[in-house]
């Protein structure tokens, strides 16, 4: 993630994704519906299917919490890897490209703003629905077994999960939908991302995260900016929940 190519740094607020063209008549230069659908199927099998199976194996609560905390990252990284191998096989086509230091700083700022907005969105959700059930309490359990488990759970949810989710939901889903315009690309990918988290207290937080990461991805053309936003957004989650005794 060193120096970004000149065509990205000269006009940082113009989406470089929108200007991509097919490099060969029969080979797309960016993901499409095939990558979205196959990736979502893989995510459902690995993420929800295996996750459901793990629930029945009777693990110790801390161990089970750590496994689940890491599993979203594992599932989305698997979905991304399958999507890449389908047709294009070029990481650059999925937004895995260098980004300038300026964009990294912008991403950190966006992540901090999104973190604040997340709290407001969750409070609004509670006021509207009355639902205070924390479905991510199992993650807090994973971090409540001592210093090592706290560090591992924080790394899993704060780094591995953002990496996997951004590579798939922005590098594949948002990237593909941006061919229909910025609104469809940003909002459409956000809706898919949020629905994959379920209709619960996490939904409004996922909406905020999806909008923030999709927009910086669209403007920068690099998935790394979305990863940074998501890392800043997620990193305090486990320590805060453990400190609040949610595990």
VMD Tcl script that draws the C-alpha trace (Angstrom):
set ca {
  {0.00 0.00 0.00}
  {2.63 2.47 -1.05}
  {2.25 5.10 -3.74}
  {-1.02 5.03 -5.64}
  {-0.94 5.24 -9.46}
  {-1.15 8.80 -10.77}
  {-4.60 8.38 -12.29}
  {-5.98 7.76 -8.80}
  {-4.09 10.46 -6.91}
  {-4.80 13.36 -9.25}
  {-8.59 13.20 -8.79}
  {-9.19 11.56 -5.39}
  {-12.94 12.27 -5.36}
  {-13.64 10.78 -8.76}
  {-14.36 7.07 -8.72}
  {-11.73 5.14 -10.70}
  {-14.01 2.10 -10.63}
  {-16.58 3.74 -12.87}
  {-14.05 4.19 -15.65}
  {-12.89 0.56 -15.83}
  {-13.32 -1.14 -19.19}
  {-13.15 -4.72 -20.35}
  {-9.60 -5.69 -21.19}
  {-10.69 -8.45 -23.55}
  {-13.94 -9.04 -25.48}
  {-14.81 -12.26 -23.64}
  {-13.25 -11.58 -20.27}
  {-14.80 -9.07 -17.83}
  {-12.45 -6.67 -16.08}
  {-14.62 -6.44 -12.96}
  {-16.90 -8.84 -11.03}
  {-20.55 -9.25 -12.00}
  {-23.66 -11.12 -10.92}
  {-21.96 -14.51 -11.24}
  {-19.38 -13.54 -8.61}
  {-22.06 -12.03 -6.34}
  {-24.38 -15.05 -6.45}
  {-21.70 -17.73 -6.15}
  {-19.97 -15.77 -3.40}
  {-23.20 -15.42 -1.40}
  {-23.90 -19.15 -1.77}
  {-20.41 -19.97 -0.50}
  {-20.88 -17.50 2.36}
  {-24.18 -19.12 3.31}
  {-22.65 -22.61 3.31}
  {-19.41 -21.77 5.12}
  {-20.70 -19.00 7.35}
  {-24.23 -19.98 8.30}
  {-24.14 -23.71 7.57}
  {-20.90 -24.55 9.36}
  {-21.66 -21.95 12.03}
  {-24.93 -23.72 12.80}
  {-23.11 -27.04 13.02}
  {-20.53 -25.63 15.44}
  {-23.33 -24.57 17.78}
  {-24.25 -28.22 18.34}
  {-20.78 -29.46 19.29}
  {-20.85 -28.33 22.91}
  {-17.68 -26.25 23.03}
  {-16.65 -24.34 26.13}
  {-18.31 -20.87 25.92}
  {-14.98 -19.03 25.58}
  {-13.72 -21.41 22.90}
  {-17.04 -21.29 21.05}
  {-17.05 -17.50 21.24}
  {-13.54 -17.30 19.81}
  {-14.43 -19.68 16.98}
  {-17.51 -17.66 16.04}
  {-15.60 -14.38 16.34}
  {-13.13 -15.64 13.74}
  {-15.66 -17.44 11.56}
  {-17.14 -14.42 9.78}
  {-13.67 -13.56 8.52}
  {-13.03 -17.15 7.45}
  {-16.36 -17.38 5.62}
  {-16.06 -14.07 3.77}
  {-12.42 -14.69 2.82}
  {-13.51 -18.07 1.41}
  {-16.35 -16.44 -0.55}
  {-13.94 -13.82 -1.91}
  {-11.37 -16.45 -2.94}
  {-14.00 -18.45 -4.84}
  {-15.30 -15.29 -6.57}
  {-11.79 -14.34 -7.68}
  {-11.15 -17.79 -9.15}
  {-14.39 -17.92 -11.15}
  {-13.44 -15.85 -14.19}
  {-11.17 -12.86 -13.65}
  {-8.46 -14.05 -11.26}
  {-6.90 -10.59 -11.05}
  {-6.91 -9.07 -7.56}
  {-6.64 -5.60 -9.10}
  {-10.07 -6.07 -10.68}
  {-11.50 -6.54 -7.17}
  {-10.08 -3.29 -5.83}
  {-6.94 -4.82 -4.31}
  {-4.69 -2.01 -5.46}
  {-2.36 0.56 -3.85}
  {-3.77 3.60 -2.13}
  {-2.20 6.92 -1.14}
  {-1.41 7.94 2.44}
  {-3.98 10.70 2.07}
  {-6.70 8.14 1.46}
  {-5.57 6.10 4.46}
  {-5.94 9.18 6.68}
  {-9.35 9.92 5.15}
  {-10.38 6.32 5.86}
  {-9.36 6.62 9.52}
  {-11.44 9.79 9.85}
  {-14.45 8.19 8.16}
  {-14.12 5.19 10.48}
  {-14.18 7.40 13.57}
  {-17.26 9.27 12.35}
  {-18.97 5.99 11.47}
  {-18.19 4.62 14.94}
  {-20.03 7.55 16.54}
  {-22.95 7.24 14.11}
  {-23.17 3.53 14.88}
  {-24.00 4.28 18.51}
  {-26.70 6.74 17.49}
  {-28.15 4.29 14.95}
  {-28.33 1.50 17.53}
  {-30.02 3.80 20.05}
  {-32.55 4.78 17.40}
  {-33.19 1.11 16.62}
  {-33.81 0.38 20.30}
  {-36.21 3.31 20.61}
  {-38.18 2.21 17.54}
  {-38.25 -1.56 18.07}
  {-37.73 -1.93 21.82}
  {-35.32 -4.78 21.05}
  {-32.22 -4.68 23.27}
  {-31.10 -8.28 22.73}
  {-27.38 -8.27 21.95}
  {-26.93 -11.09 19.43}
  {-23.16 -10.55 19.54}
  {-22.92 -11.41 23.22}
  {-21.26 -14.69 22.23}
  {-18.35 -12.64 20.86}
  {-17.95 -11.00 24.26}
  {-17.89 -14.47 25.82}
  {-14.99 -15.32 23.52}
  {-13.07 -12.36 24.88}
  {-13.94 -12.91 28.53}
  {-11.57 -15.79 29.27}
  {-8.53 -13.71 30.17}
  {-5.95 -11.52 28.45}
  {-5.17 -13.98 25.66}
  {-8.81 -14.57 24.74}
  {-9.46 -10.81 24.85}
  {-6.57 -10.15 22.47}
  {-7.59 -12.97 20.12}
  {-11.27 -11.98 20.02}
  {-10.30 -8.34 19.40}
  {-7.98 -9.31 16.55}
  {-10.56 -11.63 15.00}
  {-13.44 -9.14 15.08}
  {-11.32 -6.02 14.66}
  {-9.01 -7.09 11.84}
  {-9.83 -10.50 10.32}
  {-13.56 -9.81 9.99}
  {-13.11 -6.36 8.37}
  {-10.56 -7.79 5.94}
  {-12.82 -10.65 4.84}
  {-16.04 -8.62 4.75}
  {-14.51 -5.76 2.78}
  {-12.83 -8.00 0.23}
  {-16.14 -9.73 -0.43}
  {-18.86 -7.13 0.17}
  {-16.96 -4.20 -1.33}
  {-14.40 -5.87 -3.61}
  {-17.03 -8.16 -5.13}
  {-20.58 -7.00 -4.34}
  {-20.24 -3.20 -4.36}
  {-17.74 -3.38 -7.21}
  {-20.16 -5.35 -9.37}
  {-23.19 -3.18 -8.54}
  {-21.32 0.07 -9.24}
  {-21.72 -0.69 -12.95}
  {-25.32 0.49 -12.45}
  {-24.29 3.80 -10.88}
  {-23.09 5.08 -7.52}
  {-26.48 4.88 -5.77}
  {-27.10 1.24 -6.67}
  {-23.50 0.34 -5.94}
  {-23.33 1.96 -2.52}
  {-26.90 1.47 -1.26}
  {-27.48 -1.91 -2.92}
  {-24.31 -3.43 -1.48}
  {-25.13 -1.92 1.92}
  {-28.57 -3.55 1.95}
  {-27.09 -6.95 1.09}
  {-24.36 -6.51 3.71}
  {-26.82 -5.46 6.43}
  {-29.30 -8.26 5.67}
  {-26.50 -10.82 6.01}
  {-26.19 -9.64 9.63}
  {-29.89 -10.32 10.27}
  {-32.80 -8.12 11.32}
  {-31.63 -7.42 14.85}
  {-29.76 -4.82 16.87}
  {-26.68 -5.25 14.65}
  {-28.64 -4.28 11.51}
  {-28.44 -0.46 11.97}
  {-24.72 -0.71 12.77}
  {-24.21 -2.77 9.59}
  {-26.06 -0.13 7.57}
  {-23.73 2.59 8.85}
  {-20.66 0.45 8.21}
  {-21.86 -0.55 4.74}
  {-22.58 3.02 3.60}
  {-19.26 4.34 4.93}
  {-17.08 1.59 3.50}
  {-18.86 1.39 0.14}
  {-18.57 5.14 -0.39}
  {-14.84 5.34 0.40}
  {-14.31 2.31 -1.82}
  {-16.22 3.95 -4.66}
  {-14.30 7.20 -4.36}
  {-10.82 5.76 -3.80}
  {-11.04 2.71 -6.06}
  {-9.15 0.65 -3.47}
  {-10.59 -1.89 -1.07}
  {-7.88 -1.02 1.47}
  {-9.63 2.24 2.35}
  {-12.80 0.27 3.16}
  {-10.77 -2.17 5.28}
  {-9.29 0.71 7.31}
  {-12.74 2.25 7.88}
  {-14.08 -1.12 9.03}
  {-11.10 -1.81 11.32}
  {-11.58 1.54 13.09}
  {-15.32 0.81 13.27}
  {-14.92 -2.71 14.75}
  {-11.74 -2.64 16.83}
  {-13.20 -1.28 20.10}
  {-16.19 -3.66 20.04}
  {-14.87 -6.63 22.04}
  {-13.07 -4.61 24.76}
  {-16.17 -2.43 25.24}
  {-18.53 -5.42 25.48}
  {-16.23 -7.29 27.89}
  {-15.82 -4.18 30.04}
  {-19.59 -3.78 30.11}
  {-20.02 -7.41 31.23}
  {-21.95 -8.47 28.14}
  {-20.16 -11.79 27.82}
}
mol new
graphics top color blue
foreach p $ca { graphics top sphere $p radius 0.5 }
foreach p [lrange $ca 0 end-1] q [lrange $ca 1 end] { graphics top cylinder $p $q radius 0.2 }
display resetview
